[in-house]
Amino acid sequence: MSDSINIALRFALYLDLMLLFGLAIFGLYSLRGKERVSGAVFNFESLLFGAAFVGVLLSLAAMLLLAKAMSGVSEFMELHHHIFEMVLTGTDVGLTWMVRIAVLILAGIAVTLNKRFPTLSLWAVTVFGAIALATLAWTGHGAMDEGNRRYIHFTSDILHLLAAGGWMGALAAFALLLRAKGLNGGQEVRTLSRVLTGFESAGALIVVILSITGIANYLFIVGPTLDEVMLTNYGMLLFLKVLLFAGMIILATLNRFHLSPLLARSIKEGDHVVAVNALRRSMTLEFSVAIVIVCLVAWLGTLSPEMQMDIEMKMDMSTMQSQ
């Protein structure tokens, strides 16, 4: 039961912080001038403030769960003796947790300035959101490394998280733009077409970063081997994640080379309903796949491939001896 709660909490925290960072940076590279004001295209105040607030709550819950696991107490009410001594000042995770809480509060404050200073507000939320998202690397496999390897692994993890957050935020933004009620006029459709085209370069960069850092992280965690790890739960979940990632790339390629040009042509012809509906279906599927991948990431972070491979080897040896 505790493992399930931990995975669910990790999933919610990953998704929330990815959306905070991803939506803010999307507003910077896709929207122009007054479009960045909350309410013009996106309701940044409620979306980003809500993400920051939920991030604080989820971080508090995650810290309570960690303190409970480290202290061994049976009741949450007994944790107040252990949180400060054992977790906050005694572990790297505790220190990064305090950093995350601080930057999430700053992000919430920055959002309130959006109406007066929209660009500055989004820049601040992007920076604070990036720091908050980066702190999740200290809850992953990189924390098990030592020396220079530890810092290189952390760098790869952080780049992977930021790229994933950029993609998730973009998908959420497109989902909001593709709402049926949000496409009442030609201006909204033209904005959608423009931001789709503008995402091409950012999307390509995101895929490259995710691919390179994904391979690097695999080598850091497992090493240059495939046979042994594929027999473990970790290997099977990782294979599913890679398969779904490949599916997302196919969908993104379809959007880039077929559906986005189709929308641009349909706007010129004056009938964009078919193109918008096709994009809506494609983006819904891509966003759903992305959420499943985040869930797998949350699960994978709780597994130890080395331990599972050792168990598999011992079971194989035991089977051979019994025969």
C-alpha positions in Angstrom: 0.0 0.0 0.0 2.8 2.4 0.9 4.6 1.7 -2.4 1.4 2.5 -4.3 1.0 5.8 -2.4 4.6 6.7 -3.0 4.3 6.1 -6.8 1.0 8.0 -7.0 2.5 10.9 -5.1 5.6 10.9 -7.3 3.5 10.9 -10.4 1.3 13.8 -9.2 4.4 15.8 -8.3 6.2 15.1 -11.6 3.1 16.0 -13.6 2.4 19.2 -11.6 5.9 20.6 -11.7 6.3 19.8 -15.4 3.1 21.7 -16.1 4.2 24.7 -14.1 7.5 25.0 -15.9 6.2 23.8 -19.3 3.2 26.2 -19.5 5.3 29.2 -18.4 8.1 28.6 -20.9 5.5 27.9 -23.6 4.1 31.4 -23.0 7.5 32.9 -23.6 8.5 31.2 -26.8 5.0 30.9 -28.4 3.0 34.0 -27.4 3.8 37.6 -28.2 3.3 40.9 -26.3 -0.2 41.2 -24.9 -0.9 37.5 -25.6 1.2 36.8 -22.5 -1.3 38.7 -20.3 -3.4 36.3 -18.3 -6.8 35.9 -19.9 -5.7 36.9 -23.4 -4.9 33.4 -24.6 -4.4 31.4 -21.4 -5.5 32.1 -17.8 -2.0 32.1 -16.6 -2.9 33.4 -13.1 -5.1 30.5 -12.2 -3.2 27.8 -14.1 0.3 28.7 -12.8 -0.7 29.7 -9.3 -2.7 26.5 -9.0 0.2 24.4 -10.1 2.6 26.2 -7.6 0.1 25.8 -4.8 -0.6 22.1 -5.5 3.2 21.6 -5.9 3.7 22.9 -2.3 1.0 20.5 -1.0 2.4 17.5 -2.8 5.9 18.3 -1.6 4.7 18.5 2.0 3.0 15.1 1.5 6.1 13.6 0.0 8.3 14.9 2.8 5.9 13.4 5.4 6.0 10.1 3.6 9.8 10.1 3.5 10.1 11.0 7.1 7.8 8.2 8.1 9.8 5.7 6.1 13.1 6.9 7.5 11.9 7.1 11.1 10.0 3.8 11.2 7.1 5.3 13.2 3.7 3.9 12.6 1.7 7.1 12.9 2.1 10.4 11.1 1.3 12.3 14.3 4.7 11.1 15.7 6.7 12.6 12.8 7.2 16.1 14.2 10.2 14.8 16.3 11.9 13.4 13.2 11.2 15.7 10.2 13.7 18.4 11.1 16.5 16.3 12.6 16.4 13.3 10.2 15.2 14.7 6.9 15.5 18.5 6.5 19.0 18.9 7.8 20.3 15.4 7.5 19.7 14.5 3.9 20.2 16.1 0.4 16.6 15.3 -0.3 15.6 17.4 2.7 17.7 20.4 1.5 16.3 20.2 -2.1 12.8 19.9 -0.6 13.3 23.2 1.2 14.6 24.8 -2.0 11.6 23.5 -3.9 9.1 24.9 -1.4 10.9 28.3 -1.5 10.9 28.6 -5.3 7.3 27.4 -5.6 6.2 30.2 -3.2 8.3 32.7 -5.3 6.6 31.3 -8.4 3.2 31.9 -6.9 4.1 35.5 -6.1 5.5 36.0 -9.6 2.3 34.9 -11.1 0.4 37.6 -9.3 2.4 40.2 -11.3 1.3 38.9 -14.7 -1.3 41.6 -15.4 1.3 44.4 -14.9 4.5 42.7 -16.1 3.4 39.7 -18.2 6.8 38.9 -19.8 8.8 39.4 -16.6 6.2 37.3 -14.7 6.5 34.4 -17.1 10.3 34.6 -17.1 10.3 34.4 -13.3 7.8 31.5 -13.1 9.9 29.7 -15.8 13.1 30.0 -13.8 11.5 29.1 -10.4 9.6 26.3 -12.1 12.8 24.9 -13.6 14.5 24.9 -10.2 11.5 23.2 -8.6 11.4 20.6 -11.4 15.2 20.1 -11.2 15.0 19.2 -7.5 13.2 16.0 -8.4 16.5 14.6 -9.7 17.6 14.2 -6.1 14.7 11.6 -5.6 15.9 9.5 -8.5 18.7 7.1 -9.2 21.3 9.8 -9.6 21.3 10.2 -5.8 22.9 6.8 -5.5 26.1 7.8 -7.4 29.2 9.3 -5.9 31.9 11.7 -7.0 31.9 13.3 -10.5 29.6 10.5 -11.8 26.9 11.8 -9.4 27.0 15.3 -10.7 27.1 14.2 -14.4 24.1 11.9 -13.7 22.3 14.8 -12.0 22.9 17.1 -15.0 21.6 14.5 -17.3 18.5 13.9 -15.1 17.8 17.6 -14.8 18.0 18.2 -18.6 15.7 15.2 -19.1 13.2 16.6 -16.6 13.3 20.1 -18.2 12.8 18.7 -21.7 10.0 16.5 -20.6 8.4 19.5 -18.8 8.7 21.6 -21.9 6.9 18.9 -24.0 4.2 18.3 -21.4 3.5 22.0 -21.0 3.2 22.4 -24.8 0.8 19.5 -25.0 -1.3 21.0 -22.2 -1.2 24.4 -24.0 -2.4 22.8 -27.2 -5.1 21.0 -25.4 -6.3 24.3 -24.0 -6.2 26.0 -27.4 -8.1 23.1 -29.0 -11.1 23.3 -26.6 -14.3 23.6 -28.6 -15.3 26.7 -26.7 -11.9 28.3 -27.3 -12.1 28.2 -31.1 -15.1 30.5 -31.7 -13.4 32.9 -34.0 -10.8 33.1 -36.8 -8.3 34.9 -34.5 -8.2 31.9 -32.1 -7.6 29.5 -35.0 -4.9 31.6 -36.5 -3.2 31.8 -33.1 -3.3 28.0 -32.8 -1.8 27.6 -36.3 1.0 30.0 -35.5 2.0 28.4 -32.2 1.9 25.0 -33.8 4.4 26.2 -36.4 6.4 28.0 -33.8 6.7 24.8 -31.7 8.5 22.9 -34.5 12.1 24.0 -33.5 11.4 23.7 -29.8 9.8 20.3 -30.3 12.8 19.0 -32.3 15.2 20.2 -29.6 13.1 18.6 -26.9 13.2 15.2 -28.7 17.0 15.4 -29.2 17.6 16.2 -25.5 15.2 13.5 -24.3 16.8 10.9 -26.5 20.4 11.8 -25.6 19.8 12.1 -21.8 17.5 9.0 -21.9 20.4 6.9 -23.3 22.9 8.5 -20.9 20.6 7.8 -17.9 20.2 4.2 -18.9 24.0 3.8 -19.1 24.4 5.4 -15.7 21.7 3.2 -14.1 22.1 -0.1 -15.8 25.3 0.0 -17.9 26.0 -1.2 -21.5 23.7 -4.3 -21.2 20.3 -5.3 -22.4 19.8 -9.0 -21.8 19.8 -9.2 -18.0 17.7 -6.0 -17.3 15.0 -7.0 -19.8 14.1 -9.9 -17.5 13.2 -7.6 -14.6 10.2 -5.4 -13.9 12.4 -2.4 -14.4 13.4 -3.5 -17.8 9.9 -4.3 -18.9 8.6 -0.9 -17.7 11.5 0.9 -19.3 10.8 -0.9 -22.6 7.2 0.1 -22.4 8.3 3.7 -21.8 10.6 3.7 -24.8 7.8 2.2 -26.9 5.3 4.9 -25.9 8.0 7.6 -26.4 8.4 6.3 -30.0 4.7 6.5 -30.4 4.7 10.2 -29.3 7.4 11.0 -31.8 5.3 9.4 -34.6 2.3 11.5 -33.5 4.4 14.6 -33.3 5.7 14.0 -36.8 2.2 13.5 -38.0 1.2 16.9 -36.5 4.3 18.6 -37.9 4.2 17.4 -41.5 0.5 16.8 -42.0 -2.0 18.2 -39.6 -0.3 21.6 -39.0 0.0 22.3 -42.8 -3.6 21.1 -43.2 -4.8 23.6 -40.6 -2.8 26.4 -42.3 -4.4 25.5 -45.7 -7.9 25.2 -44.2 -7.6 28.7 -42.7 -6.9 30.2 -46.1 -9.9 28.2 -47.6 -12.2 29.4 -44.8 -13.2 26.0 -43.4 -11.0 24.7 -40.6 -13.4 22.4 -38.8 -12.0 19.1 -40.2 -8.4 20.1 -39.5 -9.1 21.3 -36.0 -11.0 18.0 -35.1 -8.1 15.9 -36.5 -5.6 17.9 -34.4 -7.8 17.6 -31.4 -7.9 13.8 -31.7 -4.1 13.6 -32.3 -3.3 15.9 -29.4 -5.6 14.1 -27.0 -3.9 10.8 -27.8 -0.4 12.3 -27.5 -1.3 13.9 -24.2 -2.7 10.7 -22.9 0.4 8.8 -23.8 2.6 11.5 -22.2 0.6 11.0 -18.9 1.2 7.3 -19.0 4.9 7.9 -19.6 5.1 10.2 -16.5 3.4 7.5 -14.5 6.0 4.9 -15.7 8.8 7.4 -14.7 7.3 7.7 -11.2 7.2 3.9 -10.9 10.7 3.4 -12.4 12.2 5.8 -9.9 11.2 3.4 -7.0 12.8 0.3 -8.6 16.4 -0.8 -8.4 17.5 -2.6 -11.6 20.7 -3.9 -10.0 18.8 -5.5 -7.1 16.3 -7.0 -9.4 19.0 -8.4 -11.7 20.7 -10.0 -8.6 17.4 -11.6 -7.6 16.8 -12.9 -11.1 20.4 -14.4 -11.2 19.9 -16.1 -7.8 16.6 -17.5 -8.9 18.2 -18.9 -12.1 21.0 -20.4 -10.1 18.6 -22.0 -7.7 16.6 -23.4 -10.6 19.7 -24.9 -12.2 20.8 -26.5 -8.9 17.4 -28.0 -8.3 17.5 -29.6 -11.8 
